[in-house]
Amino acid sequence: MKKYAYVVAHRLRTLYWRVRRPVRIGVRVAVFNERGEVLLVRHTYTAGWFFPGGSADAGETLPQVGARELEEEVGLRPLAPLTLLGIYPFFKWGMSDHIAIYQGGVHGEPEIDGVEIAEARWCTLDALPEGSARSTRAAAVDLLALRAQGATG
């Protein structure tokens, strides 16, 4: 029943965005395990693979949002303060969404509840699963370039 509620809520949000045309900011977090793999999640209410993340609550800084969403969605905490990779625009359904993507490291394995997050998967940046979101793919290119230069998060 909760999964169905997420689907209905997402469809209502989409309708609202088409009417109101909001400008939003969200956060996603590219976290890496000790093997250098990045964590992606697949939601129950929309298609595609994404870095864990979500929208800010009132009074939160963007790094706080990233850390909170990481813990809520997959039960992991960053090992050190998250660092900003970049801001990635997303324009769909009449919405102007700006996604701040942070990066960092974690230890442990993701734990999901199966309600909001259907699946979590570790993968390499150069072999993202089919259906990875556009912002995920764009950030992966930037992360690969940074890692080739020797800069890590």
N, C-alpha and C positions, 0 to 999 in steps of 0.2 A: 504493500500500500504506500509506503514512504517513497519508493522508487517512482511510482505513478505521480505522486505529489510533486516531485522534482521536475518531471516532464511537463506537467501542467503549469507549474510556476515558471519554467523557462519559456513556454509558449506565451504566457501572459506578459512576461517581461519583454519579449520580442515585439508584441503588439504595442506595448507602452512606448518602446523605443521608436517604433515607426511613427507614432503620433507626436511624441514630445521632442524627439531628436536630441537626446542629452549628450553632454560631453562628460566622459567618465575617465577615471584612472584606476587601473588595477595593477596587481603585482603578480609576477610568476617567479619561481625560484629554480634555477638550474643547480641542483645539488649533485655532488660527485661522491662516489664511494672510494674506498682505498684502492680499487682496481682501475680507477679513472673512468668508470661508467657513470652516465647521467641517468637520473630517475625521471620517467614519464608516467603520467596517469591518464586513464580513460574514464570519463565521467559516465554516469548512468543516464544523464538527461540530454547529452549532445554528443555528436560523433567527433572522433579525432583523438589524437594523443597530444598532451600538453605537459608543460612543466607544472608542478603543483602551484596553486596560488588562488587569488580571489580579489575581492573588492575591499577597500579600506572602510573601517568603521570610524565614526566621529572621534577625533582626538588621537588617531594613530599616525605614526610616521610610516613611510613606505617600508623601511626595513622591519619595523614591528609587524606590519601586515604580512610580509613574507615569512617571518618566523612563526607567526600565529597560524597562518594557513598551512604551512608545512607540517606543523604539529597536528592540526585538526584533520588534515586530509590523509596523512600517512604515518603519523605518530613519531616523526623524527625531529630532532633539534639540530640546528647548525652548530658546528664545532667552534666557530669564531663568528664575529660580526659579518653579515652578508655584505658583499661589495656590488655596486651597480655595474651592470654590463652595458645597458642602454635603454632607451625608450623606443618602443615599436608601435606604430599606429595601426589601428584596425578599424575600418569603416564598413559597417554592414548593418542592415535592418534600420537604417536611418540614424545610427548611433555613431558618434566619434569617440572611440575608445583608445586610450593611450596606455600601453602596457609597459610598466617598468620591470625589466628583467634583472634580477639579482643572481649572484652566484656564490657558492660556498661548498663546504665539505660536510659530510655526515658519516657517522658510524652506525651500523645496524641495518636491519631490514625493514621495509615498509610494512605497516599494519593497516589494513583498510577495513571499513565496516560494511562494504557492499551496498550502502545506501546512496551516498553521493558519488563515491569512487568505485567503479566496477572492477578496475584492474590497475596494478602498478607494475612497472617493468624497468629493469636496468638495461641500458643499451649503450653502445658507443656512439659518439657524435657523428661519425661517418657512416653509420648504419641505422638510421632512425626507422621505426616501423612505418609501413604504409599507412597513410591517413594522418600523419603528423600535421599539426596545425601550421599555417603559414608563418606565424610569429615564432613557433618552435624551430622551424627549419631555418628561418633568417638568423635567429640567435645562435643556432648550432654552427652556422658558417662563421659568425663572428667569434665564437668560442674556439673553433678550430684554428682560426687565424691567430688569436691570442696565444693559444697553447703552442703553436708553431714558433712563435716569437719568444716562448719561454715564460710568458706571464700566466699565472694561474690565480684562481679565486680562493 
